[in-house]
Amino acid sequence: MKPSRRPSVSSLLLRTCGCVLVSACLAASTSLPPSEVKITTDGDYRRIQANGIPDHEPGQFPNRRNPNTIAPQAYDYKVPLHPKLAAKPSPFRMQPFGIAVNGVVFDPFAAEWWQNDPNSGWQYEPQGGAIDLGIDSSNAHVQPNGAYHYHGIPNGLLEKLSSNKPQMTLLGWAADGFPIYGPWGYSEANNASSSVKKLASSYAVKAGERPAGSPGGKYDGSFVQDYEYVEGSGDLDANNGRQGVTPEFPKGTYYYVLTNEYPFIPRQFAGTPDASFERRGPPGGGGFGPPGRGRRGGPGGPPGMRPPPRGGLPPPPF
């Protein structure tokens, strides 16, 4: 199957150059304000300002597992316009990985820890099945401050931009400036005439039992620490990305891919993330209560949750 050459909203976003692009779409829910996104270029940076309201139908919020209501945000991020690969990948600590072209942030981690202890070294994986965060069909839910954010492939946005057809689709920008694409990519990374396929992650659940001093039991994907990178087992590298051509970058670029399997959204940067993303995001975020209970919400995490250790939360185990 050859990729479609039809211009997409995302390709138009790329070609705005120094011009201001304002997207003000009617929010899917009549109770929400319009989705507003402004993307400009400023010297060596791409600046993305948005209110974080999705331009597709979100799930019902509040819901039984997520008591929070979607509310406008005041995002003001910038990413390098000409990103470069770093000498080695950079893990990140409870911050947005990037932002979608519709102004909703990608935020893969959850402030949910074994025994409610960030120092335990065992962090629940939001899509691992052990916890229910009230995530909707676009793999999103809402922080206590009202910030709607994605934990995986934003299906509503992907369907809107791709017309629900298998094609490479630019979905956003990572904090280090590299583009983020949906799950479809060229079967030959540097051949835009090759067929498209769903690109596979190179992560897998570890074999065997968790060690002493841990939650115990077999590795089953419940925790971030249950996964390991298996080089060459999939199409993507340890950053869940690869080098290749794309519709927006016909000469080639490094790009990230959102996948249907772990890590869903990448958990480390191939480049250097901009400082504008260096906070637990969206702002005012926190946990939603321990597994097995209704998600209580509240700034700073659930009652009884220990504060993060000084110097920040521990990095992912890669």
BAFI-3210 file (N, C-alpha, C; in Angstrom, 3 decimals, decimal comma, padded with zeros to 6 digits):
// residues 318
n [1|2|3|4|5|6|7|8|9|10|11|12|13|14|15|16|17|18|19|20|21|22|23|24|25|26|27|28|29|30|31|32|33|34|35|36|37|38|39|40|41|42|43|44|45|46|47|48|49|50|51|52|53|54|55|56|57|58|59|60|61|62|63|64|65|66|67|68|69|70|71|72|73|74|75|76|77|78|79|80|81|82|83|84|85|86|87|88|89|90|91|92|93|94|95|96|97|98|99|100|101|102|103|104|105|106|107|108|109|110|111|112|113|114|115|116|117|118|119|120|121|122|123|124|125|126|127|128|129|130|131|132|133|134|135|136|137|138|139|140|141|142|143|144|145|146|147|148|149|150|151|152|153|154|155|156|157|158|159|160|161|162|163|164|165|166|167|168|169|170|171|172|173|174|175|176|177|178|179|180|181|182|183|184|185|186|187|188|189|190|191|192|193|194|195|196|197|198|199|200|201|202|203|204|205|206|207|208|209|210|211|212|213|214|215|216|217|218|219|220|221|222|223|224|225|226|227|228|229|230|231|232|233|234|235|236|237|238|239|240|241|242|243|244|245|246|247|248|249|250|251|252|253|254|255|256|257|258|259|260|261|262|263|264|265|266|267|268|269|270|271|272|273|274|275|276|277|278|279|280|281|282|283|284|285|286|287|288|289|290|291|292|293|294|295|296|297|298|299|300|301|302|303|304|305|306|307|308|309|310|311|312|313|314|315|316|317|318]
n.u [000,844|000,667|001,707|-000,543|-000,646|-002,039|-002,372|-002,079|-003,538|-001,459|000,817|000,469|000,849|003,572|004,563|004,227|006,315|007,669|005,296|002,311|000,170|-003,077|-005,223|-008,510|-010,732|-014,051|-014,842|-015,290|-017,217|-020,082|-019,983|-017,446|-014,888|-013,677|-011,054|-007,836|-004,916|-001,713|000,958|004,208|007,294|010,328|013,224|015,519|013,647|010,549|007,525|004,867|001,734|-001,120|-004,479|-005,025|-007,416|-009,090|-009,552|-011,234|-013,749|-013,833|-013,662|-016,120|-015,868|-016,086|-015,465|-016,125|-013,616|-011,995|-012,124|-012,062|-012,583|-012,432|-010,571|-009,561|-006,101|-002,916|-000,705|002,654|005,041|008,313|010,265|013,288|013,947|015,637|016,492|018,975|020,615|021,505|024,527|023,948|020,868|018,332|016,689|013,469|011,748|008,758|007,447|005,916|006,209|005,963|004,050|000,913|-000,274|-002,715|-002,567|-002,742|-001,088|001,440|001,820|003,233|003,763|002,469|001,587|001,726|002,535|004,056|002,902|002,353|004,727|007,163|009,871|010,153|010,889|009,245|007,002|003,683|002,473|000,492|-001,045|-000,844|-002,663|-002,982|-003,942|-006,688|-007,299|-009,384|-009,238|-009,949|-011,227|-009,294|-007,012|-006,594|-006,864|-007,768|-006,028|-005,877|-005,953|-007,472|-006,308|-006,419|-004,856|-002,655|-001,985|-001,227|-001,651|-003,347|-006,275|-008,593|-007,561|-005,723|-007,416|-008,826|-006,865|-005,803|-007,909|-008,774|-007,219|-004,538|-001,582|001,419|001,398|001,776|001,745|002,594|005,060|008,081|009,673|012,334|012,357|012,141|009,959|006,762|005,145|002,217|001,251|001,783|004,194|006,709|007,520|010,079|012,446|013,743|012,489|010,058|008,256|007,675|005,484|003,175|003,222|002,247|004,414|006,590|007,282|010,355|010,339|009,733|007,961|009,696|011,149|010,449|010,577|009,788|012,258|013,351|012,019|010,378|007,212|006,740|005,875|005,311|006,843|004,632|003,867|002,580|004,031|006,263|008,855|008,714|009,355|011,654|014,181|014,667|016,979|016,649|014,351|012,059|010,792|011,739|013,975|015,535|014,444|011,975|011,885|013,091|015,349|014,550|012,673|009,864|006,508|006,554|009,241|011,001|013,679|014,621|014,730|015,194|012,692|009,964|007,750|004,432|003,089|001,033|001,731|003,825|006,485|004,220|003,961|007,067|009,719|012,104|014,454|015,887|017,247|018,005|015,892|013,816|013,933|011,469|009,739|010,377|008,960|006,563|004,010|000,757|000,746|000,251|-000,364|-000,900|-001,193|-003,891|-004,898|-004,500|-004,069|-007,023|-008,962|-011,404|-010,498|-009,218|-008,007|-006,596|-004,431|-000,978|-001,116|-002,499|-003,872|-001,543|000,467|003,901|006,240|008,073|011,501|014,310|015,865|014,436|012,295|013,122|014,801|013,417|013,999|016,046]
n.v [-001,190|002,121|005,226|007,902|011,017|013,152|016,416|017,065|018,297|018,373|018,558|021,070|022,516|022,191|023,665|026,317|027,975|031,110|032,224|033,001|030,562|029,961|027,820|027,346|025,417|024,149|022,803|019,346|018,714|020,465|021,719|022,502|024,994|026,428|024,644|025,888|026,711|027,986|028,259|029,225|030,328|031,175|032,474|030,043|028,300|026,494|027,617|026,768|027,475|026,956|026,049|023,540|022,168|019,463|018,820|016,905|014,433|013,997|011,601|010,878|013,073|014,366|010,889|007,563|006,610|008,742|011,758|014,312|017,426|018,561|021,426|024,676|025,314|027,007|026,711|027,121|026,339|025,663|024,309|022,999|024,125|022,990|020,216|018,151|014,989|013,661|012,693|010,514|008,877|010,652|010,088|010,973|012,697|012,458|014,488|016,315|014,561|015,675|017,724|017,623|018,366|019,525|020,814|019,398|017,772|015,157|012,781|010,353|008,968|008,059|009,320|007,137|004,751|001,761|000,809|003,466|004,895|006,838|006,361|003,672|002,608|001,297|001,850|002,254|001,268|003,144|001,932|-000,711|-002,437|-002,899|-000,765|001,515|004,307|005,712|006,204|007,449|006,720|007,833|007,368|009,064|011,132|013,179|015,617|016,749|019,533|019,996|019,482|017,912|015,071|012,942|009,447|007,596|006,511|009,087|008,499|009,826|012,217|011,145|009,743|011,890|013,408|011,592|010,680|008,252|006,383|004,148|005,683|007,661|009,903|013,016|013,829|015,477|017,288|016,491|017,295|017,711|018,597|016,881|015,304|013,720|010,818|008,940|005,430|004,272|003,687|003,907|000,853|000,476|002,361|004,542|004,893|006,396|005,429|002,919|000,438|001,093|000,286|-000,872|000,193|-001,553|-001,669|-002,187|-003,242|-005,485|-007,530|-008,525|-011,735|-014,189|-013,779|-010,984|-009,257|-009,722|-007,541|-006,121|-005,617|-008,294|-011,536|-012,562|-010,835|-008,818|-006,629|-004,710|-002,723|-000,018|-000,846|-003,478|-003,897|-004,351|-003,345|-004,876|-005,247|-004,939|-006,449|-005,265|-002,600|-000,214|001,934|002,211|004,570|004,533|005,345|006,207|006,692|008,209|008,853|011,067|012,252|014,998|015,459|014,921|014,537|013,186|012,479|012,190|010,563|010,118|007,453|006,648|003,885|000,867|-000,807|-001,171|001,224|002,871|005,869|007,439|007,002|008,221|010,691|011,310|013,518|016,772|017,881|020,787|023,343|024,359|022,288|021,139|020,177|018,658|017,607|017,865|021,219|021,332|018,727|015,408|012,406|009,988|008,537|005,322|002,090|000,240|001,691|004,375|007,162|009,690|012,215|015,566|018,268|017,598|014,935|011,891|011,716|010,916|010,142|009,903|012,608|013,368|012,214|014,261|016,154|015,158|012,747|009,250|008,131|006,393|002,811|002,452]
n.w [000,000|-000,967|000,490|001,242|-000,469|000,246|001,534|004,984|008,065|009,869|008,225|007,228|009,529|009,835|007,735|008,318|008,923|009,606|010,164|011,991|013,217|014,001|015,585|016,138|017,092|017,334|020,413|021,156|023,004|023,963|026,342|026,732|026,205|023,063|021,313|021,313|019,610|019,052|016,931|016,400|014,876|016,323|015,970|016,587|017,486|017,842|018,879|020,979|021,897|023,841|024,879|025,753|025,352|023,909|020,374|019,541|020,267|023,676|026,419|028,994|031,559|034,816|035,764|037,050|037,834|037,559|038,895|037,895|036,106|032,764|031,970|030,741|029,992|030,266|028,292|027,322|025,470|024,147|021,502|020,066|016,786|014,998|015,853|017,507|017,742|020,866|022,671|024,233|025,216|027,090|030,029|031,379|034,037|035,224|033,626|030,894|027,804|025,350|023,075|021,479|018,120|018,428|020,802|023,187|025,845|025,817|028,193|029,618|032,090|035,373|038,581|040,456|042,731|044,013|047,149|047,605|047,562|046,262|046,521|046,381|043,974|042,238|039,904|038,915|035,744|033,650|031,617|032,130|033,277|036,024|037,415|037,317|035,652|034,623|031,881|028,594|025,223|023,659|024,981|027,145|030,084|032,938|034,798|038,290|038,113|035,912|033,478|030,496|029,126|027,212|027,508|025,743|022,327|020,705|019,782|018,796|017,717|015,877|014,092|013,078|011,716|009,901|008,474|009,226|007,893|007,049|007,310|007,419|010,041|011,347|014,676|016,726|018,693|020,273|023,424|022,904|020,342|018,151|015,748|016,425|015,543|014,484|014,780|012,291|009,736|007,137|005,554|004,700|006,035|004,787|002,393|000,787|-000,990|-000,294|001,195|003,903|007,380|010,658|013,084|015,225|018,692|020,537|023,051|025,778|028,139|031,030|031,744|034,291|037,930|040,037|042,051|045,527|048,060|046,463|044,685|044,236|042,777|039,322|036,589|034,868|033,459|034,934|036,191|035,397|035,615|034,884|032,289|029,551|027,221|024,146|021,961|018,476|018,295|017,412|015,326|016,215|018,131|021,431|022,283|021,274|018,623|015,302|012,512|009,455|006,387|006,088|005,362|005,940|006,222|003,804|003,235|005,321|008,866|012,418|014,230|016,550|017,556|018,326|019,941|020,046|022,031|024,974|024,931|024,556|024,684|024,135|026,592|027,009|025,879|022,678|021,970|023,324|025,742|025,911|028,395|029,069|029,453|031,831|034,305|036,483|034,599|033,148|034,689|038,227|038,634|039,969|041,960|041,709|043,768|045,430|043,756|042,906|044,160|044,003|041,975|043,624|043,406|043,496|044,172|044,303|044,920|046,364|049,730|052,274|050,618|050,088|049,713|046,660|046,395|047,320|044,751|042,720|041,040|040,659|037,664|034,759|034,329|032,185]
ca.u [000,000|001,495|001,186|-001,306|000,052|-002,979|-001,874|-002,791|-003,439|-000,142|001,824|000,301|001,483|005,013|004,962|003,880|007,567|007,665|003,963|001,513|-000,965|-003,999|-006,274|-009,568|-011,773|-015,095|-014,599|-016,225|-018,315|-020,606|-019,708|-016,056|-014,545|-012,997|-009,639|-007,028|-003,497|-000,944|002,317|005,046|008,729|011,015|014,648|015,824|012,655|009,136|006,796|003,521|000,884|-002,403|-005,305|-005,116|-008,732|-009,012|-010,400|-011,991|-014,650|-013,189|-014,534|-016,916|-015,142|-015,535|-016,039|-016,009|-012,211|-011,290|-013,125|-011,689|-013,286|-011,549|-010,569|-008,510|-004,775|-002,166|000,566|003,571|006,234|009,129|011,112|014,279|013,489|016,594|016,984|020,139|020,716|022,485|025,506|023,233|019,484|018,062|015,398|012,833|011,167|007,430|007,185|005,368|007,179|005,811|002,714|000,278|-000,563|-003,953|-002,326|-002,869|000,245|001,720|002,327|003,090|003,855|001,436|002,116|001,162|003,692|003,835|002,773|002,294|006,064|008,013|011,215|010,146|011,474|008,258|005,986|002,643|002,312|-000,918|-001,752|-000,413|-003,772|-003,104|-004,660|-007,701|-007,242|-010,512|-008,757|-010,976|-010,871|-008,098|-005,943|-006,391|-007,722|-007,686|-005,326|-006,704|-006,110|-008,306|-005,532|-006,622|-003,539|-002,590|-001,088|-000,971|-002,039|-004,570|-007,052|-009,480|-006,745|-005,172|-008,483|-009,184|-005,815|-005,518|-009,186|-008,872|-006,525|-003,157|-000,600|002,252|000,648|002,459|000,815|003,066|006,484|008,677|010,331|013,653|012,161|011,909|008,528|006,108|004,201|001,336|001,854|002,086|005,419|007,126|008,139|011,499|012,526|014,229|011,840|008,691|007,400|007,390|004,190|003,190|002,836|002,326|005,769|006,573|008,221|011,355|010,267|008,988|007,881|010,797|010,807|010,781|009,925|010,353|013,195|012,961|011,877|009,559|005,832|006,700|005,140|005,937|006,736|003,435|003,558|001,874|004,928|007,224|010,060|008,492|009,702|013,046|014,435|015,293|017,480|016,387|013,123|011,005|011,222|012,133|015,089|015,180|013,671|010,756|012,001|014,021|015,757|013,944|011,949|008,451|005,901|006,979|010,705|011,359|015,126|014,905|014,875|014,891|011,331|009,400|006,530|003,518|002,768|-000,063|002,314|004,804|006,159|003,067|004,635|008,469|010,073|013,396|014,696|017,067|017,921|018,028|014,587|013,833|013,654|010,061|009,018|010,952|008,104|005,549|002,976|000,485|000,940|-000,723|-000,713|-000,674|-001,764|-005,338|-005,249|-003,850|-004,801|-008,143|-009,941|-011,785|-009,400|-009,658|-007,523|-006,180|-003,071|000,087|-001,248|-003,485|-003,456|-000,651|001,525|005,144|006,716|009,187|012,789|015,013|016,600|013,539|011,922|014,118|014,539|013,001|015,128|016,726]
ca.v [000,000|003,319|006,253|008,991|012,298|014,207|017,279|016,928|019,444|018,368|019,053|022,518|023,044|022,207|024,631|027,678|028,747|032,174|032,796|032,546|029,707|029,840|026,827|027,511|024,467|023,941|021,636|018,264|018,814|021,819|022,308|022,926|026,115|025,983|024,276|026,971|026,415|028,942|027,767|030,204|030,079|032,303|032,173|028,616|027,535|026,430|027,926|026,202|028,007|026,272|025,957|022,141|021,581|018,609|019,168|015,710|014,074|013,331|010,748|011,549|013,470|013,306|009,560|006,792|006,438|010,017|012,707|015,666|018,042|019,219|022,885|025,285|025,505|028,108|026,122|027,953|025,512|025,861|023,163|023,363|024,036|022,114|019,366|017,304|013,821|013,783|011,602|009,372|009,232|011,283|009,738|012,146|012,426|012,993|015,731|015,986|014,174|016,601|018,294|017,285|019,509|020,151|021,512|018,511|017,236|013,735|012,639|008,900|008,395|008,376|009,445|005,986|003,964|000,642|001,238|004,935|005,369|007,103|005,840|002,219|002,199|000,545|002,804|001,610|001,640|003,512|001,038|-002,073|-003,255|-003,028|000,401|002,052|005,757|006,339|006,679|007,384|006,011|008,466|007,089|010,304|011,451|014,565|015,898|017,503|020,934|020,081|019,295|016,695|014,698|011,617|008,403|006,685|007,026|009,893|007,949|010,831|013,112|010,361|009,503|013,158|013,848|010,573|010,212|006,848|005,568|003,856|006,551|008,375|011,067|013,834|014,094|016,500|017,574|016,132|018,407|017,943|019,163|015,888|015,081|012,531|010,278|007,862|004,095|003,822|004,209|003,201|-000,444|000,753|003,652|005,618|004,776|006,902|004,692|001,598|000,325|001,486|-000,757|-000,447|-000,019|-002,290|-001,350|-003,230|-003,541|-006,690|-007,818|-009,371|-013,093|-014,533|-013,189|-009,734|-009,567|-009,458|-006,126|-005,537|-006,092|-009,752|-012,122|-012,533|-009,631|-008,951|-005,362|-003,796|-001,645|000,441|-001,647|-004,829|-003,955|-004,192|-003,143|-006,027|-004,660|-005,667|-007,248|-004,511|-001,633|001,047|001,872|002,314|005,802|004,331|006,162|005,745|007,645|007,882|009,913|011,209|013,212|016,367|015,519|014,006|014,279|012,357|013,049|011,263|010,816|009,203|006,765|006,194|002,487|000,248|-001,567|-000,410|002,232|003,673|007,144|007,231|007,284|008,895|011,592|011,104|014,808|017,530|018,527|022,195|023,568|024,718|021,068|020,573|020,195|017,611|018,247|019,280|021,846|021,032|017,319|014,608|011,074|009,900|007,537|004,023|001,147|-000,492|002,610|005,471|008,103|010,825|013,477|016,596|018,700|017,043|013,495|011,458|011,816|009,873|009,852|010,553|013,526|012,853|012,427|015,462|015,952|014,674|011,339|008,438|007,952|005,048|001,878|002,087]
ca.w [000,000|-001,016|001,382|000,646|-000,612|000,592|002,606|006,248|008,972|010,488|007,297|007,177|010,722|009,630|006,727|008,714|008,974|010,593|010,287|013,117|012,885|015,118|015,396|017,128|016,678|018,328|021,257|020,874|023,956|023,997|027,651|026,745|025,325|021,850|021,348|020,754|019,475|018,254|016,701|015,719|014,938|016,944|015,883|016,468|018,242|017,516|020,102|020,946|022,964|023,702|026,090|026,153|025,124|022,721|019,237|019,214|021,368|024,805|027,206|030,013|032,765|035,666|035,681|038,289|038,193|037,408|039,381|037,491|034,982|031,804|032,071|029,923|030,553|029,649|027,903|026,535|025,322|022,947|021,167|019,047|015,407|014,317|016,948|017,264|018,601|021,946|022,730|024,795|025,530|028,377|030,640|031,986|035,345|035,508|032,910|029,586|026,780|024,237|022,937|020,211|017,254|018,884|022,054|024,350|026,125|025,973|029,556|029,746|033,428|036,355|039,943|041,157|043,151|044,919|048,540|047,617|047,915|045,107|046,767|046,264|042,705|041,468|039,455|038,130|034,340|033,485|030,713|032,430|033,729|037,477|037,929|036,418|035,780|033,946|030,582|027,554|023,992|023,110|025,942|027,892|031,223|033,386|036,046|039,242|037,721|034,724|032,257|029,703|028,608|026,603|028,017|024,638|021,016|020,764|018,674|018,214|016,894|014,770|013,122|012,459|010,805|008,884|007,904|009,630|006,902|007,457|006,692|008,383|010,507|012,347|015,776|017,662|018,829|021,555|024,103|022,306|019,013|017,108|015,531|016,959|014,558|014,873|014,734|010,939|009,136|005,931|005,834|004,500|006,704|003,917|001,093|000,898|-001,916|000,260|001,858|005,307|008,324|012,045|013,571|016,495|019,764|020,835|024,478|026,139|029,576|031,473|032,164|035,665|039,101|040,571|043,138|046,921|048,360|045,406|044,802|044,146|041,671|038,011|035,773|034,040|032,805|035,833|036,571|034,398|035,799|034,374|030,875|029,154|025,793|023,487|020,722|017,243|018,336|016,744|014,311|016,841|019,069|022,848|022,471|020,487|017,432|014,282|011,489|008,177|005,696|006,428|004,434|006,263|006,157|002,711|003,230|006,483|010,198|013,503|014,700|017,532|017,136|019,372|019,650|020,788|023,118|025,740|025,953|024,165|024,439|024,542|027,982|027,075|024,759|021,838|021,949|024,578|025,923|026,299|029,818|029,281|029,802|033,050|035,471|036,425|033,826|033,177|035,997|039,273|038,582|041,152|041,862|041,799|044,759|045,236|042,912|043,482|044,745|043,136|041,837|044,447|042,870|044,436|043,924|045,131|045,102|047,350|051,122|052,754|049,650|050,456|048,694|045,881|047,024|046,901|043,520|041,693|041,039|039,988|036,239|034,347|034,421|030,968]
c.u [000,877|000,872|000,459|-000,463|-000,852|-002,422|-002,717|-002,688|-002,042|000,927|001,709|000,937|002,980|005,419|004,602|005,097|007,447|006,299|003,248|000,370|-001,825|-005,069|-007,286|-010,749|-012,835|-014,778|-015,682|-017,439|-018,780|-020,332|-018,270|-015,853|-013,858|-011,548|-008,847|-005,552|-002,853|000,485|003,076|006,482|009,402|012,502|014,869|014,806|011,286|008,392|005,356|002,755|-000,520|-003,176|-005,572|-006,471|-008,681|-009,957|-011,143|-012,853|-013,879|-014,167|-015,336|-016,056|-015,958|-016,188|-015,718|-014,565|-011,387|-012,266|-012,948|-012,399|-012,290|-011,700|-009,429|-007,214|-004,119|-000,780|001,375|004,899|007,038|010,013|012,109|013,729|014,378|017,233|018,171|020,123|021,797|023,434|024,884|021,822|019,347|016,716|014,764|012,017|009,833|007,212|006,539|006,488|007,134|004,386|002,183|-000,022|-001,875|-003,804|-002,551|-001,518|000,267|002,419|002,236|003,073|002,647|002,088|001,499|002,303|003,271|003,908|002,776|003,649|006,919|009,430|011,295|010,851|010,519|007,080|004,953|002,609|000,831|-001,713|-001,376|-001,486|-003,960|-003,869|-005,630|-007,769|-008,376|-010,151|-009,823|-010,453|-009,687|-006,909|-005,574|-007,282|-007,340|-006,966|-006,231|-006,907|-006,909|-007,582|-005,783|-005,287|-003,529|-001,578|-000,735|-001,402|-003,336|-005,487|-007,976|-008,735|-006,204|-006,222|-008,854|-008,155|-005,577|-006,759|-009,358|-008,273|-005,099|-002,157|000,236|001,556|001,420|001,463|001,297|004,570|006,955|009,395|011,717|013,564|011,906|010,407|008,046|005,056|003,314|001,984|002,254|003,352|005,772|007,819|009,646|011,717|012,911|013,629|010,377|007,729|007,064|006,029|004,307|002,732|002,843|003,712|005,720|007,645|009,203|011,420|009,427|008,943|009,011|010,281|011,141|010,014|010,586|011,222|012,615|012,902|011,056|008,113|005,703|005,880|005,899|005,835|005,533|003,037|002,829|002,703|005,835|008,468|009,905|008,989|011,199|013,131|015,173|015,721|017,185|015,102|011,955|011,585|011,893|013,260|014,598|014,392|012,294|010,732|012,905|014,347|015,105|013,258|010,498|007,832|006,358|008,486|011,193|012,852|015,553|015,065|014,803|013,475|010,899|008,106|005,716|003,034|001,621|000,423|003,366|005,997|004,985|003,504|006,077|008,746|011,475|013,592|015,961|017,897|017,903|016,703|014,730|013,390|012,194|009,210|009,451|010,095|007,133|004,373|001,870|000,588|-000,149|-001,117|-000,449|-001,307|-003,272|-005,759|-004,614|-004,688|-005,943|-009,189|-010,350|-010,655|-009,797|-009,235|-007,104|-004,748|-002,081|-000,047|-002,206|-002,979|-002,571|000,470|002,787|005,598|007,854|010,506|013,462|015,837|015,726|013,271|012,982|013,784|014,023|014,220|015,709|018,035]
c.v [001,238|004,414|007,337|010,252|013,467|015,074|017,107|018,207|019,539|018,871|020,555|023,171|023,181|023,340|026,062|028,584|029,845|032,760|032,234|031,690|029,586|028,826|027,020|026,665|024,398|022,694|020,613|018,333|020,260|022,497|022,825|024,157|025,595|025,582|025,357|026,590|027,492|028,439|028,798|029,723|031,352|031,986|030,694|027,736|027,544|026,628|027,451|026,700|027,432|026,295|024,515|021,484|020,728|019,069|017,946|015,374|013,404|012,381|011,568|011,819|014,524|011,963|008,801|006,664|007,707|011,141|014,127|016,121|018,752|020,732|023,448|025,453|026,704|027,595|027,102|027,211|025,954|024,639|023,609|023,149|023,100|021,202|018,504|016,126|014,039|012,584|010,339|009,806|009,831|010,817|010,989|011,729|013,149|014,375|015,362|015,573|015,155|017,106|017,983|018,541|020,189|020,800|020,707|017,851|015,715|013,548|011,169|008,328|008,774|008,445|008,375|005,013|002,809|001,149|002,760|005,579|005,577|006,566|004,318|001,736|001,419|001,462|002,087|002,160|001,929|002,567|-000,427|-002,985|-003,344|-001,875|000,895|003,551|006,463|006,888|006,481|006,698|006,631|008,320|008,331|010,331|012,836|014,673|016,686|018,965|021,093|019,833|017,920|016,344|013,247|010,716|007,401|007,330|007,828|009,532|008,963|011,774|012,375|010,131|010,780|013,574|012,868|010,120|008,718|005,901|005,304|004,694|007,207|009,666|011,776|014,224|015,173|016,629|017,175|017,346|018,700|018,426|018,164|015,615|013,760|012,080|009,206|006,518|003,606|004,488|003,406|001,898|-000,395|002,184|004,805|005,576|005,175|006,215|003,302|001,602|000,784|000,309|-000,169|-000,801|-000,606|-001,787|-002,504|-003,529|-004,786|-006,819|-008,785|-010,762|-013,280|-013,762|-011,878|-010,072|-009,309|-007,956|-005,379|-005,979|-007,610|-010,234|-012,028|-011,147|-009,802|-007,656|-004,372|-002,557|-001,258|-000,443|-003,101|-004,997|-003,806|-004,031|-004,347|-005,569|-005,569|-006,455|-006,567|-003,576|-000,406|000,850|002,049|003,580|005,703|005,251|005,514|006,885|007,238|009,078|009,902|012,175|014,647|016,561|014,553|013,706|013,465|013,126|011,908|011,586|009,732|008,608|006,391|004,796|001,974|-000,596|-000,703|-000,038|003,149|005,062|006,950|007,663|007,882|009,691|011,225|012,376|015,460|018,258|019,975|022,354|023,917|023,506|020,504|020,813|019,054|018,200|017,288|019,869|021,458|019,582|016,616|013,259|011,119|008,838|006,204|003,090|000,486|000,391|003,630|006,479|009,404|012,161|014,433|016,979|018,050|015,569|013,148|011,611|010,645|009,541|010,596|011,501|012,899|013,095|013,678|015,158|015,363|013,183|010,525|008,237|006,558|004,129|001,485|002,861]
c.w [000,000|-000,167|000,630|000,595|-000,252|001,714|003,851|007,048|009,546|009,547|007,141|008,390|010,514|008,722|007,103|008,773|010,016|010,828|011,498|012,592|014,122|014,752|016,504|016,679|017,762|019,126|021,007|021,791|024,025|025,328|027,744|025,867|024,078|022,120|020,643|020,766|018,617|018,156|015,890|015,717|015,413|016,963|015,647|017,172|017,576|018,826|019,961|022,161|022,763|025,007|026,500|025,983|023,854|021,625|018,708|020,427|022,496|025,482|028,202|031,238|033,490|035,357|036,963|038,766|038,047|037,735|038,867|036,217|034,071|031,920|031,228|030,707|029,867|029,292|027,052|026,473|024,113|022,771|020,105|017,638|014,591|015,367|016,513|018,228|019,644|021,928|023,307|025,169|026,926|028,910|031,225|033,182|035,510|034,913|031,589|028,626|025,620|024,187|021,547|019,406|017,626|020,256|023,310|024,594|026,165|027,311|029,961|031,149|034,290|037,735|040,828|041,457|044,052|046,352|048,675|047,909|046,669|045,272|046,603|044,997|041,820|041,160|038,585|036,711|034,090|032,593|030,935|032,973|035,232|038,109|036,863|036,643|035,041|032,586|029,512|026,293|023,273|024,052|026,752|029,125|031,715|034,720|036,997|038,869|036,431|033,420|031,642|029,065|028,164|027,309|026,917|023,340|021,138|019,602|018,014|017,298|015,677|013,692|012,378|011,407|009,664|008,122|008,129|008,590|007,383|006,673|007,778|008,749|011,601|013,425|016,723|017,648|020,223|022,139|023,544|020,867|017,906|016,969|016,119|015,955|015,181|014,597|013,347|010,418|007,903|006,306|005,601|004,954|005,794|002,520|001,220|-000,052|-001,404|000,957|003,307|006,160|009,724|012,568|014,978|017,448|019,949|022,330|024,707|027,652|029,932|031,841|033,642|036,712|039,499|041,784|044,521|047,161|047,332|045,599|044,724|042,967|040,363|037,388|034,846|033,349|033,678|036,171|035,401|034,428|035,335|032,939|030,657|027,649|025,246|022,097|019,523|017,211|017,641|015,703|014,910|017,847|020,504|023,165|021,814|019,269|016,415|013,325|010,176|007,554|006,155|005,421|004,683|006,162|005,072|002,612|004,451|007,770|011,210|013,946|015,684|017,001|018,374|019,000|020,510|021,949|023,816|024,858|025,624|023,733|024,891|025,977|028,112|025,789|024,002|021,762|023,311|024,755|026,364|027,747|030,083|029,664|031,151|034,281|035,339|035,701|033,456|034,582|036,984|039,333|039,895|040,977|041,985|042,802|044,450|044,381|043,667|044,125|043,703|043,107|042,500|043,857|043,957|044,185|044,871|045,395|046,209|048,768|051,516|051,801|050,045|049,364|047,918|046,602|046,510|045,658|042,425|041,821|040,305|038,521|035,930|034,261|033,070|030,905]
res [m|k|p|s|r|r|p|s|v|s|s|l|l|l|r|t|c|g|c|v|l|v|s|a|c|l|a|a|s|t|s|l|p|p|s|e|v|k|i|t|t|d|g|d|y|r|r|i|q|a|n|g|i|p|d|h|e|p|g|q|f|p|n|r|r|n|p|n|t|i|a|p|q|a|y|d|y|k|v|p|l|h|p|k|l|a|a|k|p|s|p|f|r|m|q|p|f|g|i|a|v|n|g|v|v|f|d|p|f|a|a|e|w|w|q|n|d|p|n|s|g|w|q|y|e|p|q|g|g|a|i|d|l|g|i|d|s|s|n|a|h|v|q|p|n|g|a|y|h|y|h|g|i|p|n|g|l|l|e|k|l|s|s|n|k|p|q|m|t|l|l|g|w|a|a|d|g|f|p|i|y|g|p|w|g|y|s|e|a|n|n|a|s|s|s|v|k|k|l|a|s|s|y|a|v|k|a|g|e|r|p|a|g|s|p|g|g|k|y|d|g|s|f|v|q|d|y|e|y|v|e|g|s|g|d|l|d|a|n|n|g|r|q|g|v|t|p|e|f|p|k|g|t|y|y|y|v|l|t|n|e|y|p|f|i|p|r|q|f|a|g|t|p|d|a|s|f|e|r|r|g|p|p|g|g|g|g|f|g|p|p|g|r|g|r|r|g|g|p|g|g|p|p|g|m|r|p|p|p|r|g|g|l|p|p|p|p|f]
***
